[in-house]
């Protein structure tokens, strides 16, 4: 079965709409809620970061932080504790930025 032109166009529009929605900045209360994790160690890192530094981030960095919040807790924990290195360069930069702010 082949997809007709109309179906392909509709699928393209749907995907484009989905991708553009993914790139929207969430309101800060939603970000704060997403920082509440299942691990206290992550809460201690993420919640103060949002309170103290999130507003100063560029929109692009805020999107990276939002993507970081979508990562599963065990992976975040491993990255923040230095057990593993994040394979995504932009997420790795954000992890390092958060750790540098905590160490200071």
DOFIVO-103336 format. One record per residue: residue in three letters; x, y, z of N, C-alpha, C, O in turn; residue number from 1. Coordinates in steps of 0.1 Angstrom, whole numbers. Layout:
BEGIN
[r "ala" [X Y Z] [X Y Z] [X Y Z] [X Y Z] NUM],
...
***
This chain:
BEGIN
[r "unk" [8 -12 0] [0 0 0] [9 12 0] [18 13 8] 1],
[r "unk" [6 22 -9] [14 34 -9] [5 45 -3] [-7 45 -4] 2],
[r "unk" [12 55 2] [6 67 8] [4 77 -4] [13 80 -11] 3],
[r "unk" [-8 82 -5] [-11 92 -15] [-5 105 -11] [-1 107 0] 4],
[r "unk" [-5 114 -21] [0 128 -19] [-6 135 -7] [0 141 1] 5],
[r "unk" [-20 134 -7] [-27 141 4] [-23 136 18] [-21 143 27] 6],
[r "unk" [-22 123 19] [-18 117 32] [-4 121 35] [-1 123 47] 7],
[r "unk" [5 121 26] [19 125 28] [19 140 33] [26 143 42] 8],
[r "unk" [11 148 26] [11 162 30] [6 164 44] [11 171 52] 9],
[r "unk" [-5 156 47] [-11 157 61] [-1 152 71] [0 158 82] 10],
[r "unk" [6 142 68] [16 137 77] [27 147 80] [32 149 91] 11],
[r "unk" [31 153 69] [42 164 70] [37 175 79] [44 180 87] 12],
[r "unk" [25 180 76] [19 191 84] [18 187 99] [21 194 108] 13],
[r "unk" [14 174 102] [12 169 115] [26 169 122] [27 173 133] 14],
[r "unk" [36 163 115] [50 163 121] [55 177 123] [62 179 133] 15],
[r "unk" [53 186 114] [58 199 115] [52 206 127] [58 213 135] 16],
[r "unk" [39 204 129] [32 210 140] [37 204 153] [39 211 163] 17],
[r "unk" [39 191 153] [44 184 165] [58 189 169] [61 192 180] 18],
[r "unk" [67 190 159] [80 195 161] [80 210 166] [88 213 175] 19],
[r "unk" [71 218 161] [71 232 165] [66 233 179] [70 242 187] 20],
[r "unk" [57 224 183] [52 224 197] [63 220 207] [64 224 218] 21],
[r "unk" [72 211 202] [83 206 211] [93 217 213] [99 217 224] 22],
[r "unk" [93 227 204] [103 237 206] [98 250 213] [104 260 214] 23],
[r "unk" [86 248 219] [81 259 227] [86 259 241] [88 249 247] 24],
[r "unk" [88 271 246] [93 272 260] [81 270 269] [70 275 267] 25],
[r "unk" [83 261 279] [73 259 289] [73 270 300] [83 277 302] 26],
[r "unk" [61 273 306] [61 283 317] [70 278 328] [71 266 331] 27],
[r "unk" [75 288 336] [84 284 347] [78 275 357] [85 266 362] 28],
[r "unk" [65 277 361] [60 267 371] [60 253 365] [62 243 373] 29],
[r "unk" [58 251 353] [59 237 347] [73 232 348] [76 220 350] 30],
[r "unk" [83 241 345] [97 237 346] [100 233 361] [107 223 363] 31],
[r "unk" [96 241 370] [98 238 384] [92 225 388] [99 217 395] 32],
[r "unk" [80 222 383] [74 209 386] [82 198 380] [84 187 386] 33],
[r "unk" [87 199 368] [95 189 361] [108 186 369] [114 176 367] 34],
[r "unk" [113 196 376] [125 194 384] [123 185 396] [133 181 402] 35],
[r "unk" [111 183 400] [108 174 411] [109 160 406] [100 155 399] 36],
[r "unk" [120 153 410] [123 140 404] [120 129 415] [115 132 425] 37],
[r "unk" [124 117 411] [122 106 420] [135 104 429] [135 95 437] 38],
[r "unk" [145 112 427] [157 111 434] [161 124 441] [161 134 434] 39],
[r "unk" [163 124 454] [166 136 461] [178 143 456] [179 155 456] 40],
[r "unk" [188 135 452] [201 140 447] [198 149 435] [205 159 433] 41],
[r "unk" [189 145 426] [186 154 415] [178 166 419] [180 177 413] 42],
[r "unk" [168 164 428] [161 176 433] [170 187 438] [168 198 436] 43],
[r "unk" [180 182 446] [189 192 452] [197 199 442] [201 211 444] 44],
[r "unk" [200 193 430] [207 200 419] [198 209 411] [201 221 408] 45],
[r "unk" [186 204 407] [178 210 397] [169 221 402] [169 232 396] 46],
[r "unk" [163 219 414] [154 230 419] [161 243 422] [156 253 418] 47],
[r "unk" [173 243 429] [180 255 431] [184 262 418] [184 274 417] 48],
[r "unk" [188 254 408] [193 259 396] [181 267 389] [184 278 384] 49],
[r "unk" [169 261 389] [158 268 383] [155 281 391] [153 292 384] 50],
[r "unk" [156 281 404] [153 293 412] [163 304 410] [160 316 409] 51],
[r "unk" [176 300 408] [187 310 408] [192 313 394] [196 325 392] 52],
[r "unk" [191 304 384] [198 307 371] [189 306 359] [192 311 348] 53],
[r "unk" [177 299 360] [169 296 348] [165 309 341] [166 309 328] 54],
[r "unk" [162 319 348] [157 332 341] [168 339 333] [165 346 324] 55],
[r "unk" [180 336 337] [191 343 329] [196 335 317] [204 340 309] 56],
[r "unk" [191 323 315] [194 315 303] [188 321 291] [178 327 291] 57],
[r "unk" [195 319 280] [189 323 267] [178 313 263] [177 303 270] 58],
[r "unk" [169 317 254] [158 308 250] [164 295 245] [158 284 248] 59],
[r "unk" [175 295 238] [180 283 233] [185 274 244] [183 262 244] 60],
[r "unk" [191 280 254] [195 272 266] [184 267 274] [184 256 280] 61],
[r "unk" [173 275 275] [161 270 282] [155 258 275] [150 249 281] 62],
[r "unk" [155 258 262] [151 246 254] [160 234 257] [155 222 258] 63],
[r "unk" [173 236 258] [182 225 261] [179 220 275] [179 208 278] 64],
[r "unk" [176 229 285] [173 225 298] [160 217 299] [159 207 306] 65],
[r "unk" [150 221 291] [138 214 290] [140 200 285] [134 190 290] 66],
[r "unk" [149 198 275] [152 185 269] [159 177 280] [157 165 281] 67],
[r "unk" [168 183 288] [174 176 299] [164 170 309] [166 159 314] 68],
[r "unk" [154 178 311] [143 173 321] [135 161 315] [128 155 323] 69],
[r "unk" [136 159 303] [129 147 297] [137 134 298] [132 123 295] 70],
[r "unk" [149 135 303] [158 123 304] [154 116 317] [150 122 327] 71],
[r "unk" [155 103 316] [152 94 328] [161 97 340] [173 100 338] 72],
[r "unk" [156 95 352] [164 98 364] [177 90 365] [187 96 368] 73],
[r "unk" [178 77 362] [190 70 363] [201 76 354] [213 77 358] 74],
[r "unk" [197 80 342] [207 86 333] [212 100 338] [224 103 338] 75],
[r "unk" [202 108 342] [206 121 348] [216 119 360] [226 126 361] 76],
[r "unk" [212 110 369] [220 108 380] [235 104 376] [244 109 382] 77],
[r "unk" [236 95 367] [249 90 362] [257 102 356] [269 103 358] 78],
[r "unk" [250 111 349] [257 122 343] [262 132 353] [273 137 353] 79],
[r "unk" [253 135 363] [256 145 373] [267 140 382] [275 148 388] 80],
[r "unk" [267 127 385] [276 121 394] [290 118 388] [299 114 394] 81],
[r "unk" [290 119 374] [302 117 367] [305 102 364] [316 98 360] 82],
[r "unk" [295 94 366] [297 79 364] [297 77 349] [303 67 344] 83],
[r "unk" [289 85 341] [289 84 327] [289 98 321] [286 108 327] 84],
[r "unk" [293 98 308] [293 111 301] [281 112 292] [278 102 285] 85],
[r "unk" [274 123 292] [262 124 284] [266 124 269] [276 131 265] 86],
[r "unk" [260 116 261] [264 115 247] [260 126 238] [265 128 227] 87],
[r "unk" [251 135 243] [246 146 235] [254 159 239] [253 163 251] 88],
[r "unk" [261 165 230] [270 176 234] [262 188 241] [267 194 250] 89],
[r "unk" [251 191 235] [243 203 241] [238 199 255] [239 208 264] 90],
[r "unk" [234 187 257] [229 183 271] [241 182 280] [240 185 292] 91],
[r "unk" [253 177 275] [265 176 283] [269 190 288] [273 192 299] 92],
[r "unk" [268 200 279] [272 214 283] [263 219 294] [267 225 304] 93],
[r "unk" [250 216 293] [240 220 303] [243 213 317] [243 219 327] 94],
[r "unk" [246 200 316] [250 193 329] [262 200 335] [262 202 347] 95],
[r "unk" [272 202 327] [284 209 332] [282 223 338] [287 227 348] 96],
[r "unk" [273 230 331] [269 244 336] [262 243 349] [265 251 358] 97],
[r "unk" [253 233 351] [246 232 363] [256 228 374] [256 233 385] 98],
[r "unk" [265 218 371] [275 214 381] [284 226 385] [287 227 397] 99],
[r "unk" [288 234 376] [297 245 379] [290 255 388] [296 261 397] 100],
[r "unk" [277 257 386] [270 267 394] [268 261 408] [268 269 418] 101],
[r "unk" [267 248 410] [266 242 423] [279 242 430] [279 245 442] 102],
[r "unk" [290 240 423] [303 240 430] [308 254 435] [315 255 444] 103],
[r "unk" [303 264 428] [307 278 432] [302 282 445] [305 293 450] 104],
***
